[in-house]
Amino acid sequence: MAAIAITTSMAGAINYTYTTDSSLDWGAVPNSTYFYDKTTKLVFYKDGYGKVTAQVGSNINISSSQWSISGIPATPLTNGNIANGFTFFTDAGNKVATGTTPYNEYFIQFTRQFNLTGTSGSGFFTINGNNYTISFNTSLNQTALDFYVAREAVIDSVEGVKLGYSNTGFANFVAGVKFADNNTTTIDAITFTNTSGDLNGTFVASVGDHTIVPYVGTPYEGYRIHHTIRVNFEVATGNIETYELSLRRWFNNSQIGSSQQIGRNPDTSGNQIAFTSYTAAATDPFATGGFYVALYNNSGTTATIQGNAGILIQQTFEKPVNF
């Protein structure tokens, strides 16, 4: 059935001039026209270029998720180390209801890392009864990278577990393989078995340390999302020092854009910074592995994180969406 031309005139309502049975009929709607679709029971607008750009009524332009905590015990951050901001929060205890929308909510994801040791040989990880071989190559950093490149796609699709790797870029970073999930059940059951040489390692306890952008299967899949990420925290006052605050990709800890300078001073402990970024495709690292907020102490002395902290993530969508 093609689009049918009609005439409507209702006070206080969107007046449309065509109706369609489903999206199969949208091609027959003239450009620069409002029309009513019987399947979705919504009024749409087809712009002058022929693109259906908006659903009129019950549409959402912004979503948000927020975490907050007060009274963090004094936590030292020694020189050369990175503190991951998400590790201070849990969804159950620190999600702010009024700052979190009931649609498009973000959740803290869990990581379990296997810190590699050894200089030769092979072994395998067992996930849900399936074995995935890893072999030493040149260095532990290269070994972790090789395993990620070879196994990331299959472990994600078969096991539903995200795979990443960590290199020794900072004092508290150890070369290893990272496994992530939205809960700890599967990743806590992963084991490692050595089969040759001395390649081995140690599992670190699972920790909630990043979030991931939902994208595939969402109403805005195929469109761009603009992210505004507000971070606030306190550093104990003291002599003037500077640190770096950055967004980092979870899968390899790489920095997103440039870091922002954070200062310690004798008077004010609070810091608040806003980042802007975007997700534009299902292959974006924000959607495939997620991201976290990192405070890097490169001052030469110890910093102390304390008091209040919060993260607010807001999304603005390329077009209004209906959740």
N, C-alpha and C positions, 0 to 999 in steps of 0.2 A: 504493500500500500504506500502511495506517495504522500507527501505532506499536503494537508488540506488547508486552504486559506479560509479564515474566519474573521469576524469582527467582534472585539470585546471592548467594553467601556465600563469599568467598575471603579467607583470612587475609592481612593486609598489603596488600590491594588496595582500590580504590574499588568499592563494591558498588552496581550500578545495577539499576533495576527495569523499564526499558523499552529496546527497541531500535528503531532507525529505519533505513530503507534510504538515505535522503538527507535534506537539509534541508527538502525538500518535506513531510516527515512530522512535522516538529518541532511544528507547530501542534496535533497530536493528543496530544502528551505533556502530562500533567497538570503543574500548577505545583508548585514545591518538589520537583523530582524529578531524580535522576541518570539519564542514559540513554546508551546506546552507539550511535554512528552508524557504519554499515557502510561508507559512502563515505569518510569521513575516518579511520576506524579509531581514533577518539578517544572518550573519555567526556566528556559535557557536563553542565552543570547548568542547569536552567530554574528561575529564582527565583520567589518568591511573586507577582510582578507579571506573570509570563508572559514575561520576557525571558531569553534564553539568555546568561548572563553570563560563563561561563568554559569553557574547554577544559581538561580535567583530564589532566595528564601532558604532559611535554615543552613546557611553556609558559614564556614569557619575560615578566618584569615590568619589567626595566630594560635599557637599552642605553647605550653610551657611545662617544665618540670623543675622542682626546687628541693634542695636539701639544706638543712641548717642544724648547727650544733652549738651549744654554749658550754663554757667551762672545760675546754680541752686542757688536760694536765700538761704542765711544761714538758715539751717534747724536743730534745736537742736535735739539731740538724748540723752535723759536722761538715767541715770544709770538703768540697768535692762530691758531696752526696746530693741526691734528688729525693724530695718528698712528693709522693703522689697524693693529690688532694682528695680523690675519691675514697681513699682508705680510711678517712675520718668519719665516713657516713655509712649507714645501712638504710635500705628502703623501709624496713619495718620500724626503725626507731627515729629516723631523721627526715623522712619525706614531709614537706610542708603542704598540707592539704589545700590551703588557699592559694598557694603558688603553683599548684599542679592541676592541669586540666584533665578531665575524665577521658578525653580522647587524645591519642598520640602521646601517651605518657612514656617517658624514658625510665629505664631501670638499670641499677648497678649490676654489672656482669662480673663473674668470678674467674680468677686466674689461678692455675696451679703450674708452677715452673719446675722443670727438671734441670738442675745445675750440672753441667757436664764436667767430667774429669777424664784423664787418660791421654795417651799419645798415639794409640793405634787400635785397630780392630773394629769390630762391629757388635751390634746388638739389635733388639727390637722392642718397641712399645706395644703393649697389648691393650686394645680398647674394645670393649664389648665382645671379647673373644677373638678379635681380628688382630693380626700381627703386622707391624709396620717397621721395616728395617731401617736402621741408621748406621752409617759407616764413617769412620774417621777420615778426614781429608785435610791435610796441611796444618790446621789449627782447630781449636774448639769453636772459635767464632765461625770459621768456614764450614765446619761440620754441622752446626746448627742451621746456617743459611741453606746448605745443600738439602737438608731434610725438609725445611720449609718449602723450598721450591719444588721438590719432588712429590711431597705428600699433602700440601695444603688443600688442594681442590678435592681430593678423594676423601680425606678425613672430614672435611666440612659436609660433603654430600652424603657419605655413607654413615658417619657417626653423629652428625649434627653438632660437632665440636669444632670451634675455631682454633686455628693453629697459628702460632707466631714464634718469633725467636728473639733472644736477647744477646747483645754483644757487650764487651767490657769497655763501654765508653765512659762510664763514670765510676767513682769509687765503690758505690754499692750496687753496681750492675755486674752480673756474672754471666758468662757465656752459657747459654742453655736454650731449651725448647719450652715454649709456653703453650698451654692448653686452656681454652676458655669456654664457659657455658653460662646459662642464666641461673643455674644452681650447681651445687658441688657434687651431686650424686655420681654422675658419670666420670667426671675428671678425677675425683678422689679414688676411684677404682682402677685408674690406669696404672699399669706396672711396667717395669723395664727389666729385660733379661740380657745379660752379656753373652755373646756367642763366640767371640775371639778377641785376642789382645787384651788391653786393659781399659777399653772404652766403658765408662760407667758414669755414675753420678748420684745425686741426692734430690729427692722431691722436697719442695718447700710447701708448707701448708697453704691451702687455698685461701685467697683473699679477694674481697670485692674491691676492684681497683680501676674500673673503666665503665663507660656506657657506650651503647651502639645506637646508631640512627636507624629506626625502622623505615624501610623503603619499599622493598618488593612486596607487592600485594596491597599496598596502601592506596587511598584515593588520589594521592599526588604522585604516584609512580610515573616516571617519565618527565616530571617537571622539576624545577629548581626550588630548593628550600634555602632560605637565608637564616643563619644561626647567629644569635647574639648570646654570648656566654659571659655572665657576670660572676666574678670570683671575689670573695672577701675573706680575710683571715687576719690574725694578729701575730705579730712578732714582738717578743719582749724588747722594750726600749733599751738603748745602750749607745755606745759610740757609733758614729755614722759609718754604715757599711752599705753595700749594694749587692743585690741578688738578682736572679733572672726568673721570671714567671713565663711559662710557655704552654701551648697546647701540643700534645704529642700523639702520634698514631700508635695504637696499641700493638699492632702486629710486629713492628720492629723498633719501637721507641723513637722514631725519627721525629724531628721538630716540624711543626706546621707553621709556615711563615717565620716571622722574627719574634724573638722573646721580648718581653716588656720589663723594664728595669723596676725593681722593688727596692725601697730604701728602708734601712733601720736608722732611727734617730733617737735622741735623748727624750723626746717629748710625746710622740704619738705612736701607739702600737698597731693601730688599724691600717689595713691596706685594702683597696678595692680597685679592681681592674676589669675592663670589659673587652672581650675579644669578638671579632666578627669573622664568620666563615660561611661556607655553603656546602650543600650536597646537590649534585646535579645528575647522578646516574647510579645504578645499582652496583657498579664496580668501584665507586668511591670508597676509599679506606674507612671513612666514617661509617659507611653502611656494611662493609665486609668484615671489619675487625673492631671498629670503634676508636675511641680516643680518651685521653685523660688530661688532667691539669697537673703540671709539674713545677715545683719550686726548686731551683738549683742554687745551692750555696757555693759560690766561687769567690768568697770574700777573703779567705785565708784564716778566718776564725769561726767559732761555733755560733749558729743562730738558734733561737729558741722559739718554736711555734707554741702558741698558748691561746686561751680565751675562746673567742667566738669565730666561727667559720661558716661559710655558705657557698653554694653553687646554684645559680639560676640559669637554666637553658631555655631560651625562647626561639620559636620558629615562626617565620613569616613565609607564607606560601606564595608561589608564583601566580597562582590563581585561587579564588575561593574554592574550598573543598567541602564536601558533605560527608561527615563521618557516620 
